[in-house]
């Protein structure tokens, strides 16, 4: 085991070598027996783990007071002034009044449905062929949507 592998194992398993899985523990103990720098690395990691555990245990009012002041200040602060304009002055007032926030996905869906309706409507009415004619091929866009099975199912 190298020092880099030891460092990765301390990150993965913690600084207590006795809790590591056996293959890693045996290699780490062999490295720690003859490498002083590895022992220093393990001691520093153990000290950091101890400091983090002590810091996590601190839950007094003095420790949480700064966070409480921030939350209280934010809850008492007034909201910033709103402009009143939605940036979509060209929309009818009834559509803006629906409060579709954010507005652009709803407008995009509305526009998409309008385009889809136009495509389906224009593909079913070919000028000069009469009502109900589907065009030169005898089918229209609705065959793709309303076909009961895969296209060509009845061919065989």
C-alpha positions in Angstrom: 0.0 0.0 0.0 1.2 3.5 -0.8 0.6 6.7 1.1 -1.9 7.8 -1.6 -3.8 4.5 -1.2 -3.7 5.0 2.6 -5.2 8.5 2.2 -8.0 7.2 0.0 -8.7 4.5 2.5 -8.9 7.0 5.4 -11.3 9.0 3.3 -13.4 5.9 2.5 -13.3 4.1 5.9 -12.2 6.7 8.4 -9.1 7.1 10.5 -9.7 4.1 12.8 -7.7 1.3 11.0 -9.1 -1.4 13.2 -12.5 -0.8 11.6 -11.3 -1.2 8.0 -12.0 -4.4 6.0 -9.3 -7.0 6.6 -7.3 -6.8 3.3 -7.0 -3.0 3.6 -6.3 -3.1 7.3 -3.4 -5.6 6.9 -1.8 -3.6 4.1 -2.2 -0.3 6.1 -0.7 -1.9 9.2 2.3 -3.1 7.2 2.8 0.4 5.8 2.3 2.2 9.1 4.9 -0.1 10.7 7.8 1.2 8.6 6.6 4.6 7.3 6.6 7.6 9.6 5.0 9.9 7.1 2.1 7.5 6.8 1.7 7.5 10.6 1.7 11.3 10.6 -1.0 11.3 7.8 -3.1 8.9 9.8 -2.7 11.0 13.0 -3.7 14.2 11.2 -6.8 12.5 9.7 -7.8 11.1 13.2 -7.4 14.6 14.7 -9.6 16.1 11.9 -12.2 13.4 12.5 -12.2 14.2 16.2 -12.6 18.0 15.6 -15.4 17.4 13.1 -17.2 15.1 15.6 -16.8 17.7 18.4 -18.1 20.5 16.1 -21.1 18.4 15.1 -21.9 17.9 18.8 -22.1 21.7 19.5 -25.7 22.6 19.5 -26.0 25.4 22.0 -27.9 28.7 21.6 -24.6 30.6 21.2 -23.7 28.3 18.2 -26.9 28.8 16.4 -27.4 32.5 17.2 -25.8 33.9 14.0 -28.0 31.7 11.9 -31.1 32.7 13.9 -30.3 36.4 13.4 -30.0 35.9 9.6 -33.3 34.0 9.4 -35.1 36.6 11.5 -33.7 39.5 9.4 -34.7 37.8 6.2 -38.2 37.1 7.4 -38.7 40.8 8.5 -37.3 42.3 5.4 -39.7 43.7 2.9 -39.9 42.2 -0.6 -38.3 44.1 -3.4 -40.6 46.4 -5.4 -42.3 44.6 -8.2 -42.4 46.3 -11.6 -46.0 45.3 -12.4 -45.0 44.5 -16.0 -44.6 40.9 -17.0 -42.6 41.7 -20.1 -45.4 40.4 -22.3 -47.4 43.5 -23.1 -48.6 42.1 -26.3 -50.6 39.4 -24.6 -54.3 39.8 -23.9 -55.2 40.8 -20.3 -57.1 37.7 -19.7 -54.1 35.5 -20.4 -51.8 37.5 -18.1 -54.5 37.4 -15.4 -54.4 33.6 -15.4 -51.1 33.9 -13.4 -49.2 31.3 -15.3 -45.9 31.7 -13.7 -43.5 31.3 -15.3 -45.4 32.4 -18.3 -43.2 31.3 -21.1 -43.8 27.5 -20.8 -47.5 28.0 -20.9 -47.2 30.3 -23.9 -44.9 27.8 -25.6 -47.4 25.0 -25.0 -50.3 27.2 -26.3 -48.3 28.0 -29.4 -47.3 24.4 -29.9 -51.0 23.3 -29.7 -51.9 26.0 -32.3 -49.2 24.8 -34.7 -50.2 21.2 -34.3 -53.9 22.1 -34.9 -52.9 24.0 -38.0 -50.8 21.1 -39.4 -53.5 18.6 -38.8 -56.2 20.8 -40.1 -54.3 21.8 -43.2 -53.3 18.2 -44.0 -56.9 16.9 -44.0 -58.3 19.5 -46.4 -56.6 19.6 -49.8 -58.2 22.2 -52.1 -59.9 20.8 -55.1 -60.3 17.2 -53.8 -63.5 17.7 -51.9 -64.3 17.3 -48.2 -62.8 14.3 -46.5 -60.1 13.7 -49.1 -56.8 13.0 -47.4 -54.6 14.1 -50.2 -52.8 12.2 -52.9 -51.8 9.3 -50.7 -55.2 8.7 -49.2 -54.0 9.2 -45.6 -53.5 12.2 -43.5 -51.6 13.2 -40.3 -54.5 11.8 -38.1 -53.6 8.3 -39.4 -50.3 8.5 -37.4 -52.1 9.6 -34.3 -55.2 7.4 -34.4 -53.9 4.3 -36.1 -55.0 1.3 -34.0 -51.7 -0.6 -34.5 -48.4 -0.3 -36.2 -48.6 1.0 -39.7 -48.8 -1.8 -42.2 -50.3 -4.3 -39.7 -53.0 -5.5 -42.1 -50.6 -5.8 -45.1 -49.8 -9.5 -44.4 
